[in-house]
C-alpha cells in the first residue's frame, strides 16, 4: 500500500512496527482466529488503515488446549 499510487500519501509519515497483543483485536469463528490491527492513519485514509491476519484453528489446536 505504501507504493500504490492511490494510497501512498497515507503512509508518508508511517513507519512499520511490531504491534503488541493489546493493540490487536482478536476474533474467532468456526474455522479461524483473526488478528486485526489499525495503523492509526486517520479518517482520510480509513480504507487502508489496517490489516488482518487469519490463522486456521487447525494450526493453533496444540496451543489452545
N, C-alpha and C positions, 0 to 999 in steps of 0.2 A: 504494500500500500504506500510505502514511502517513495517508490519510484513511479507510481501510477500518476499520470498527468492530471487526472481528475481529483486526486486526493492528497497529492504530495504536500500541498500547502498546510494541511492539517498536522503534518509531522515535522515542520520546520524546527521547532524547539523541543521535540520529543527525543529522549534517549532511551534505548532498550534497557530494560532492567528486569531483575527477578522479582516476582510477586510473592508476598508472604501468604500463608494459608488463610489468615484472617482478612485478607484483601480480596479473596475469591468468593464467588457464590458457587455453591455446590448443589447439584440437582441429581436425583435418582429417577430412573424409570425402570421398566421391567428388564431391560437389556443392557443398560449402560449407566455410567456415572459421568456427569458433565461438570467440568470446571470452567467457570466463566470469569473473565476479568474486564474491567473498564480501564482504558488508558488515561482517562481524565482529560480528554481533549476539548470538552465543552459542547454546547448545543449546536453550533455551526457545523461541527464535524460528527454529529450523532451517528450517522450511518457507518462510520468506520471507527467508532470509539471503543472497540473491544474485540475480544476473540473468545473462542471457547475450544476446549479440548474434550473429546468424547473418548472414554475408555470402556470397552466392553466388560461387563461384570464377570464374564468367564476368566478374563485375565487378572481380575482382582480377587477372585474367590479365596485364594490362600491367605490374603491379607485381611479379609473381612470376617474370619472365623472367630 
